[in-house]
Amino acid sequence: MAEKLRLMTVHAHPDDESSKGAATTARYVAEGHEVMVVTCTGGERGSILNPAMERPEVEANMGEVRRGEMARAAEILGVQHRWLGFIDSGFPEGDPLPPLPEDCFALVPLEVSTEELVRVVREFRPHVIITYDENGGYPHPDHIRCHEVSVAAFDAAGDPDRFPDAGEPWQPLKLYYSHGFSRAKMTKFHEALLARDGESPYGEWLERWAADRPDVMERVTTQVECGAYFQQRDDALIAHATQIDPTSRWFAMPRDLERELWSTEEYELARSLVDTTLPEDDLFTGVHEKVSA
């Protein structure tokens, strides 16, 4: 490898880094690059999604527990990690929706949260940043805010007139979006399990899929081969014990079959300051040449 490059992924909550693109980050770490995960909030208002963790001491110390889970996941993936320091907004439900908590990330003025991310960008100096698309992957207020903050920081980090007290300017070269689930991918898994076992946990999920909802694959520009790192991804997910039930459909697909059917993770190139040709199979396409020039 001619150059050690740097990748930053920006997420809303602890566990998002393990459910979205974890095998990609593990691959780039294994190849000798530097990877930093930035987590915007502490996940303090998250629900316990694993019945085995529904214990009073866990519920009473949710923020502390999730910090410990995040540390274990980062160690498994081999990534550096930084907390941005904001408070989870929670996921509002009901009709009408209740107001968001006053202290939450989604209500922090955009300039304030952008400056905090710019400070981390200028310190780590990533060549590539990954964040969510404008829909947040799903409409959680923290995911949508994470998108807004990440795009704003990508634009501001290299501008010496923006946030002059947040470190020396640094301009990342590429910005990618990750998306939510692909119907094409879930359909392929569903059909393969039906053919092999006569049953699949994905049928009900696909039946509820709105017919007019576009598949994220229509926006994908870049597919990163990372099947060799699916086990690290799974191990990192399981480290988030409050959020991940190891008996859930996350793990219904046998890994050997998953590698055979779909061994990539997908991204959309949103901004590029280097020359590249689409489709890509490497987030650093064009960056190697720019850095070594």
Phi, psi and chi 1 to 4 in degrees:
 res  aa     phi    psi   chi1   chi2   chi3   chi4
   1 MET       -  124.3 -175.8 -178.6   64.8      -
   2 ALA   -73.3  -39.2      -      -      -      -
   3 GLU  -133.1  140.0  -59.9  -75.0  -14.0      -
   4 LYS   -86.5  118.0  176.4 -177.3  -74.5 -169.7
   5 LEU  -105.6  168.2  -59.0  176.7      -      -
   6 ARG  -126.4  132.2  -66.3  179.4  -65.2  -82.0
   7 LEU  -122.0  133.6  170.1   66.4      -      -
   8 MET  -120.4  131.9  173.6 -179.5  -75.6      -
   9 THR  -115.7  134.0   69.3      -      -      -
  10 VAL  -114.6  123.7 -172.6      -      -      -
  11 HIS  -128.4  161.3  -67.3  -79.4      -      -
  12 ALA   -81.1  -43.6      -      -      -      -
  13 HIS  -136.1  156.9  -48.9  108.0      -      -
  14 PRO   -63.0  134.6   20.7  -30.4      -      -
  15 ASP   105.8  -26.6   84.8   88.5      -      -
  16 ASP   -62.0  -34.9  -70.1  -32.2      -      -
  17 GLU   -66.9  -22.0   84.5  -62.2  -33.3      -
  18 SER   -94.4  -23.3  -64.1      -      -      -
  19 SER   -95.2   -9.5   61.4      -      -      -
  20 LYS  -134.2   97.8  -57.4  166.8 -175.4   66.2
  21 GLY    83.1   17.5      -      -      -      -
  22 ALA   -66.9  -38.5      -      -      -      -
  23 ALA   -66.6  -33.4      -      -      -      -
  24 THR   -62.1  -48.4  -62.4      -      -      -
  25 THR   -64.9  -39.8   56.1      -      -      -
  26 ALA   -61.8  -38.7      -      -      -      -
  27 ARG   -62.2  -47.6  167.7 -170.3  158.2  168.5
  28 TYR   -68.6  -33.8  -76.5  121.7      -      -
  29 VAL   -62.0  -45.3  168.9      -      -      -
  30 ALA   -61.7  -29.3      -      -      -      -
  31 GLU   -83.9    0.5  -69.4 -180.0   -7.2      -
  32 GLY    98.2    5.1      -      -      -      -
  33 HIS   -84.4  166.2  -60.0  -64.2      -      -
  34 GLU   -99.1  133.8  -67.6 -174.3   59.4      -
  35 VAL  -128.6  131.0  178.7      -      -      -
  36 MET  -121.0  130.8  175.0  177.0  -77.6      -
  37 VAL   -98.8  127.0  168.9      -      -      -
  38 VAL  -108.3  127.2  177.2      -      -      -
  39 THR  -112.4  119.1  -50.6      -      -      -
  40 CYS   -70.3  -36.5  -66.3      -      -      -
  41 THR  -128.3  168.6   80.9      -      -      -
  42 GLY   -88.8   -1.0      -      -      -      -
  43 GLY    68.6   23.9      -      -      -      -
  44 GLU   -62.0  -30.4  -58.2   89.0  -13.0      -
  45 ARG  -100.4   14.1  -66.9 -171.2  170.4  101.6
  46 GLY   -70.7  153.7      -      -      -      -
  47 SER   -85.9  156.3  -59.0      -      -      -
  48 ILE   -84.1  117.0  -64.4  177.1      -      -
  49 LEU  -104.2   -2.5  -56.4  178.6      -      -
  50 ASN  -112.8  111.7  178.4    3.7      -      -
  51 PRO   -53.0  -31.0  -24.7   34.0      -      -
  52 ALA   -65.9  -17.4      -      -      -      -
  53 MET  -103.1    7.5  -66.3  -65.9  -72.3      -
  54 GLU   -79.4   79.3  -69.5  178.9  -13.0      -
  55 ARG  -129.8  145.7  -55.3 -165.5  -61.6  -93.3
  56 PRO   -56.0  -39.8  -24.7   33.4      -      -
  57 GLU   -68.8  -27.3   68.0  -87.1   17.8      -
  58 VAL   -73.9  -48.0  173.7      -      -      -
  59 GLU   -60.6  -35.0  -66.7 -179.3    7.6      -
  60 ALA   -75.1  -18.2      -      -      -      -
  61 ASN  -131.0   43.9  -62.7  -75.8      -      -
  62 MET   -58.5  -44.4 -165.2   65.3  166.0      -
  63 GLY   -61.3  -46.2      -      -      -      -
  64 GLU   -64.9  -42.6 -179.2 -179.7  -10.8      -
  65 VAL   -62.0  -43.7  169.9      -      -      -
  66 ARG   -70.4  -28.2  -64.3 -164.2   73.9  179.2
  67 ARG   -65.5  -41.1  -78.8 -179.6  171.5  -90.1
  68 GLY   -64.9  -40.0      -      -      -      -
  69 GLU   -62.6  -42.0  -67.7  173.3  -12.6      -
  70 MET   -63.8  -40.3 -177.9   65.8 -121.3      -
  71 ALA   -61.7  -40.5      -      -      -      -
  72 ARG   -68.1  -41.1  -71.2 -170.1  -70.9  -83.6
  73 ALA   -64.4  -41.8      -      -      -      -
  74 ALA   -62.5  -39.1      -      -      -      -
  75 GLU   -65.1  -41.3 -177.1  177.3    4.7      -
  76 ILE   -63.2  -41.8  -70.8  165.4      -      -
  77 LEU   -80.8  -18.0  -65.2  173.2      -      -
  78 GLY    80.3   18.3      -      -      -      -
  79 VAL   -95.9  155.7  -60.3      -      -      -
  80 GLN   -77.2  157.2  -58.8  175.2   48.2      -
  81 HIS  -141.5  143.1  179.4 -108.1      -      -
  82 ARG  -139.3  131.6 -176.5   68.4   58.9   85.0
  83 TRP   -85.5  133.7  -62.9  100.4      -      -
  84 LEU   -80.5  -24.8 -149.2   57.2      -      -
  85 GLY   101.5    9.0      -      -      -      -
  86 PHE   -94.3  167.1  -63.2  102.6      -      -
  87 ILE  -101.4  133.2  -62.1  174.7      -      -
  88 ASP   -49.2  135.9 -171.2   -8.0      -      -
  89 SER   -84.2  -14.0  -58.1      -      -      -
  90 GLY    73.0  168.0      -      -      -      -
  91 PHE  -111.0  103.6 -171.3   58.7      -      -
  92 PRO   -67.7  135.5   24.7  -32.4      -      -
  93 GLU  -135.5  149.2  -64.8 -179.3  -80.4      -
  94 GLY   126.6  172.1      -      -      -      -
  95 ASP  -140.6  105.2 -174.4   14.3      -      -
  96 PRO   -76.6  162.3   30.6  -37.1      -      -
  97 LEU   -66.9  140.8  -68.7  174.4      -      -
  98 PRO   -71.9  158.3   27.5  -35.1      -      -
  99 PRO   -67.2  152.8   24.5  -33.4      -      -
 100 LEU   -73.5  151.5  -67.0  172.9      -      -
 101 PRO   -60.9  141.2  -20.0   32.1      -      -
 102 GLU   -61.9  -27.5  -67.9 -176.1    1.2      -
 103 ASP   -92.6   10.0   61.2   -7.5      -      -
 104 CYS   -87.9  160.2   74.3      -      -      -
 105 PHE   -55.4  -43.3  173.7   53.9      -      -
 106 ALA   -63.9  -20.6      -      -      -      -
 107 LEU  -102.3   -4.0  -64.3 -177.6      -      -
 108 VAL   -66.2  133.7  171.7      -      -      -
 109 PRO   -52.8  137.9  -27.3   35.7      -      -
 110 LEU   -57.3  -37.7 -175.4   58.5      -      -
 111 GLU   -63.0  -34.6  -75.5  -71.5  -71.0      -
 112 VAL   -68.7  -50.9  172.8      -      -      -
 113 SER   -69.9  -33.4   44.6      -      -      -
 114 THR   -63.4  -42.1  -62.4      -      -      -
 115 GLU   -60.8  -39.6 -179.2  171.4    8.8      -
 116 GLU   -63.9  -39.9  -69.6  -53.2  -53.2      -
 117 LEU   -72.0  -38.2 -177.1   54.6      -      -
 118 VAL   -57.6  -40.1  164.8      -      -      -
 119 ARG   -59.3  -42.6 -167.9 -179.4  -51.6  -81.4
 120 VAL   -71.3  -40.2 -179.4      -      -      -
 121 VAL   -59.8  -45.6  168.8      -      -      -
 122 ARG   -68.4  -27.0  -71.2  175.8  176.0  173.9
 123 GLU   -77.3  -47.4  177.9 -175.9  -26.9      -
 124 PHE   -81.3  -30.2 -178.4   63.9      -      -
 125 ARG    58.1   60.1  -53.4 -159.9  -53.2  166.4
 126 PRO   -71.5  145.9   29.7  -37.0      -      -
 127 HIS   -83.0  -29.4  -60.4   97.5      -      -
 128 VAL  -133.6  140.3  174.2      -      -      -
 129 ILE  -123.6  137.8  -66.2  177.8      -      -
 130 ILE  -116.1  135.4  -55.8  171.9      -      -
 131 THR  -143.4 -171.7 -169.8      -      -      -
 132 TYR   -84.0  163.1  -48.0  137.3      -      -
 133 ASP   -75.3 -179.1   66.2   16.1      -      -
 134 GLU   -64.8  -17.2   66.9  -79.7    1.6      -
 135 ASN   -91.6   -2.7  -59.1  -50.5      -      -
 136 GLY    74.3    9.1      -      -      -      -
 137 GLY    82.5  -44.4      -      -      -      -
 138 TYR  -153.8  158.6   79.9  109.7      -      -
 139 PRO   -79.4   52.5   29.4  -36.1      -      -
 140 HIS   -82.7  133.9 -169.7  -62.6      -      -
 141 PRO   -57.4  -32.8   15.2  -28.3      -      -
 142 ASP   -72.2  -33.3  -73.1  -22.5      -      -
 143 HIS   -68.7  -41.7  -78.2 -117.5      -      -
 144 ILE   -66.2  -41.3  -67.0  169.6      -      -
 145 ARG   -66.0  -36.4 -163.5   57.1  156.7  177.5
 146 CYS   -59.4  -43.5  178.4      -      -      -
 147 HIS   -58.8  -49.5  161.8   82.4      -      -
 148 GLU   -61.3  -43.5  -65.1  167.6  -15.0      -
 149 VAL   -67.3  -41.4  170.2      -      -      -
 150 SER   -65.3  -44.0  -59.4      -      -      -
 151 VAL   -65.3  -42.6  172.6      -      -      -
 152 ALA   -63.1  -39.5      -      -      -      -
 153 ALA   -69.7  -37.7      -      -      -      -
 154 PHE   -57.7  -42.3 -177.9   90.7      -      -
 155 ASP   -74.2  -31.3  -68.4  -23.7      -      -
 156 ALA   -91.3  -26.3      -      -      -      -
 157 ALA   -60.7  -32.1      -      -      -      -
 158 GLY   -91.6   -0.5      -      -      -      -
 159 ASP   -96.0  113.3 -174.6  -14.5      -      -
 160 PRO   -65.2  -17.1   22.1  -31.9      -      -
 161 ASP   -86.1  -11.7  -65.6  -33.7      -      -
 162 ARG   -99.2  127.4  -62.2  -71.1  -54.3  -78.3
 163 PHE    50.9   59.8  -49.6  115.9      -      -
 164 PRO   -62.5  -18.1   20.7  -32.3      -      -
 165 ASP   -91.9    5.9  -63.2  -32.3      -      -
 166 ALA  -102.3   20.3      -      -      -      -
 167 GLY   106.7  173.9      -      -      -      -
 168 GLU   -69.1  136.8  -68.9  -64.1  -42.6      -
 169 PRO   -56.1  145.2  -25.3   34.6      -      -
 170 TRP  -148.0  126.1  173.1  -96.9      -      -
 171 GLN  -103.5  109.8 -179.9   58.0   60.5      -
 172 PRO   -61.8  154.5  -19.1   31.9      -      -
 173 LEU   -98.2  -26.0  -61.7  175.2      -      -
 174 LYS  -141.9  145.1  -62.4  174.9   86.7  173.8
 175 LEU  -125.8  127.6  174.8   69.1      -      -
 176 TYR  -118.1  151.3  -74.0   92.2      -      -
 177 TYR  -108.1  138.9  -64.6  159.9      -      -
 178 SER  -101.0  154.0   62.9      -      -      -
 179 HIS  -119.9 -179.6  -63.3  -74.4      -      -
 180 GLY   -79.0 -159.1      -      -      -      -
 181 PHE   -70.4  146.5  -66.5  104.8      -      -
 182 SER   -95.7  128.5  161.2      -      -      -
 183 ARG   -64.8  -38.5 -178.6  170.0 -173.0  165.0
 184 ALA   -60.6  -40.5      -      -      -      -
 185 LYS   -68.0  -46.9 -178.2  176.7 -177.6  178.7
 186 MET   -63.7  -36.7  -69.8  -59.4  102.2      -
 187 THR   -64.8  -41.8  -61.4      -      -      -
 188 LYS   -62.8  -42.7 -179.4  170.2  -80.0 -165.1
 189 PHE   -64.7  -44.8  -73.3    0.4      -      -
 190 HIS   -59.1  -48.9  173.7   64.7      -      -
 191 GLU   -66.4  -36.5  -68.1  174.6  -11.4      -
 192 ALA   -67.0  -40.6      -      -      -      -
 193 LEU   -69.9  -37.9  -72.1  176.2      -      -
 194 LEU   -61.6  -43.3  -75.0  179.2      -      -
 195 ALA   -67.2  -33.5      -      -      -      -
 196 ARG   -86.7  -42.5 -166.4 -179.7   93.8  152.6
 197 ASP  -117.3  -11.2  -56.6  -30.9      -      -
 198 GLY    79.8    3.1      -      -      -      -
 199 GLU  -152.2  158.7   58.2 -177.9    8.5      -
 200 SER  -153.4  141.8  161.9      -      -      -
 201 PRO   -83.0    0.1   32.4  -35.9      -      -
 202 TYR   -97.9   -5.4  -56.1  117.6      -      -
 203 GLY   -60.6  -50.2      -      -      -      -
 204 GLU   -62.7  -39.6 -177.2 -178.1   -8.4      -
 205 TRP   -59.0  -47.6 -167.2    0.0      -      -
 206 LEU   -67.3  -34.4  -70.9  168.2      -      -
 207 GLU   -64.2  -31.4  -72.4  173.5    4.6      -
 208 ARG   -83.6   -7.1  -63.9 -161.3  -51.2  -92.7
 209 TRP   -68.8  121.1 -152.2  -67.8      -      -
 210 ALA   -60.6  131.6      -      -      -      -
 211 ALA   -63.2  -29.2      -      -      -      -
 212 ASP   -93.6    7.6   59.3  -10.7      -      -
 213 ARG   -82.5  118.5  176.3 -179.5  167.0 -171.0
 214 PRO   -63.7  149.5  -16.9   29.9      -      -
 215 ASP   -80.4  137.4 -165.5  -60.7      -      -
 216 VAL   -60.4  -23.6  -61.1      -      -      -
 217 MET   -61.9  -19.1  -67.9  -56.4  -64.3      -
 218 GLU   -67.5  -21.3  -64.6  176.5   13.4      -
 219 ARG  -103.9  -10.5  -66.3  178.3   54.9  169.8
 220 VAL   -68.7  133.3  163.9      -      -      -
 221 THR  -112.8  -18.5   63.0      -      -      -
 222 THR  -141.2  123.7  -50.2      -      -      -
 223 GLN  -120.2  118.6  -68.1 -173.9  -94.3      -
 224 VAL   -99.0  121.2  177.6      -      -      -
 225 GLU   -69.3  121.5  173.1   62.2   48.5      -
 226 CYS  -152.2   20.4   52.2      -      -      -
 227 GLY   -58.1  -29.3      -      -      -      -
 228 ALA   -66.8  -12.8      -      -      -      -
 229 TYR  -113.0   14.2  -57.3   94.1      -      -
 230 PHE   -64.8  -32.8  -75.9  170.5      -      -
 231 GLN   -67.6  -39.4 -172.1   59.2   55.9      -
 232 GLN   -62.2  -41.8  -89.4  179.3  -87.5      -
 233 ARG   -56.9  -47.7  174.0 -158.4   64.0 -168.0
 234 ASP   -63.5  -42.6  -70.8   -6.6      -      -
 235 ASP   -62.9  -39.0  -68.7  -15.1      -      -
 236 ALA   -67.1  -39.8      -      -      -      -
 237 LEU   -60.4  -47.1  -94.1  171.9      -      -
 238 ILE   -64.8  -25.6  -69.3  170.2      -      -
 239 ALA   -61.9  -26.0      -      -      -      -
 240 HIS   -87.1   70.9  -68.5  -77.5      -      -
 241 ALA   -65.7  -26.6      -      -      -      -
 242 THR   -72.0  -23.1   59.3      -      -      -
 243 GLN  -105.7  -21.9  -54.7  -57.8  -61.5      -
 244 ILE  -123.5  118.7  -58.9  -64.2      -      -
 245 ASP   -87.5  116.5 -179.1  -11.2      -      -
 246 PRO   -64.9   -8.9   20.6  -30.3      -      -
 247 THR   -98.6    6.0   66.1      -      -      -
 248 SER   -81.0  175.8   68.8      -      -      -
 249 ARG   -71.1   -8.3   65.0 -174.8  174.6 -167.5
 250 TRP   -51.8  -34.3  -85.6  109.1      -      -
 251 PHE  -113.0   17.9  -52.0  102.7      -      -
 252 ALA   -71.8  -29.6      -      -      -      -
 253 MET   -83.2  117.8  173.0   61.9   63.1      -
 254 PRO   -57.3  137.4  -23.4   33.6      -      -
 255 ARG   -65.0  -34.2  -69.0  -59.6  162.3 -116.5
 256 ASP   -65.1  -37.6   56.7  -15.7      -      -
 257 LEU   -71.4  -38.0 -176.5   56.5      -      -
 258 GLU   -61.6  -44.2 -178.8 -179.1    6.7      -
 259 ARG   -61.6  -36.6  -67.5 -174.4 -172.1   96.9
 260 GLU   -69.0  -38.5  177.5 -175.6  -27.2      -
 261 LEU   -87.4  -38.3  -65.7  172.5      -      -
 262 TRP  -159.8   92.0 -158.3  -64.6      -      -
 263 SER  -105.2   22.5   61.2      -      -      -
 264 THR  -122.1  164.0   61.2      -      -      -
 265 GLU  -117.2  148.6  -69.3  177.4  -24.1      -
 266 GLU  -115.0  146.7  -74.3   70.4   47.5      -
 267 TYR  -145.4  159.8  -55.2   91.1      -      -
 268 GLU  -116.5  122.8  175.9 -172.4   -2.2      -
 269 LEU   -73.3  114.6  179.5   60.2      -      -
 270 ALA   -97.8  -36.7      -      -      -      -
 271 ARG  -142.0  142.9  -52.2  -90.5 -177.4   91.4
 272 SER  -147.1  130.9 -178.0      -      -      -
 273 LEU  -105.9   12.3  -57.4 -179.4      -      -
 274 VAL  -127.7  160.2  -62.5      -      -      -
 275 ASP   -74.2  134.9  -66.7  -28.2      -      -
 276 THR  -151.1  164.3 -172.9      -      -      -
 277 THR  -124.1  129.3  -59.2      -      -      -
 278 LEU   -96.5  146.4  -57.7  179.9      -      -
 279 PRO   -75.3  160.7   29.2  -35.7      -      -
 280 GLU  -112.4  162.5  -56.5  171.3  -37.5      -
 281 ASP  -127.0   12.9   61.2    4.7      -      -
 282 ASP  -150.7  127.1 -178.3    0.5      -      -
 283 LEU   -64.9  -21.0  -60.1  176.4      -      -
 284 PHE   -96.6   10.5  -69.4  128.7      -      -
 285 THR   -57.2  127.2  -62.2      -      -      -
 286 GLY    87.7  -24.9      -      -      -      -
 287 VAL   -76.5  -42.3  175.2      -      -      -
 288 HIS   -51.8  -49.5  -63.6  -81.8      -      -
 289 GLU   -65.0  -40.3  -63.9   79.1    2.2      -
 290 LYS   -65.6  -43.4  178.4   76.1  171.0 -179.6
 291 VAL   -70.4  -36.5  170.9      -      -      -
 292 SER   -86.0   -8.5   59.9      -      -      -
 293 ALA   -69.9      -      -      -      -      -
